[in-house]
Amino acid sequence: MRTSALRGAWLLVLGLAALSGTLYYDQSHLAAWTTYVASSNAMNGPAEAITAQIFTLIGALASASVATLIAVCALLFATGGTFGHWALRLTVVLTLVLLSLVAVVVVVATLTGDPSAAVIDTPVWLLAAEWLAVVAALAGAAITTSTLWGFTPATDTP
């Protein structure tokens, strides 16, 4: 159980670190990939591009912070003790829920949103790398959660 939970936690850390790196690369090159649609308000396009850049940077910093937190909790778990066990349990469950919610919101907003005044032509390889990192993080969180929250029947002691 301990090895499987640690493998899942390290997969989660790897996924979040990769997501952080790809999001940071994305936000740093966003201005070069942006074109603006003709609009009645000339400020809509640049405002949307700056907003996208800010939220991408926030996502990169949040991913790096959570990856660091989970790595620390995994190290505490590896050293033994109930504090490390519960810290990893709670951190991974919260990360799984939040990452799932963010992924669903991004997909739904992409499919149902209004046409944008700023068209950001992010390369397909970068989008694929970002979604692969999200899938790896979700898989690591699911493995760790199912391992750590699996209940075993109590043994009868005479």
C-alpha positions, 0 to 999 in steps of 0.5 A: 500500500505504501509503495503504491500510494507513493508512486501515485503521489509522485505521478501527481507531483510530476503531472503538476510540475509539468503543468506548471512548466507548460502553463508558464511557457504558454503565458510567456509566449501568449502575446506573440500568438494573439491576434485580435478580431475587429470589434466595436470596442478596440479594448476588448481584445487586449483586455482579454489577452492580458486576462488570459495571460494573468490567469495562465500565470496564476495557474502555473504558480498554483500548480507549482505550489501544490506540487511542492506541498504534495512532495513535502506531504509524500516525504512525510508519508514516506518517513512514517507516522500518522501525521504524514499519512493524514497530510498526504490523504487530505492534500491529495483528495483536495487536489483531486477535487479541485483539479477535476473541477478546473478541468471541467470548467475549462472544457465547458467554458471552451464549448459554450463560451461567446466568441472571443475578441482575442484569438490565441493560437496556442500551438497544438503540441503545447495544448497536448502537453498541458492536457497530458500533464492534467491527465497524469496529475489526475491519474496520480491523484486517483491512484493515491486517493484510492490507495490511501482511502481504501479501508481494510477490515479490522483484525480481531485480536484475542 
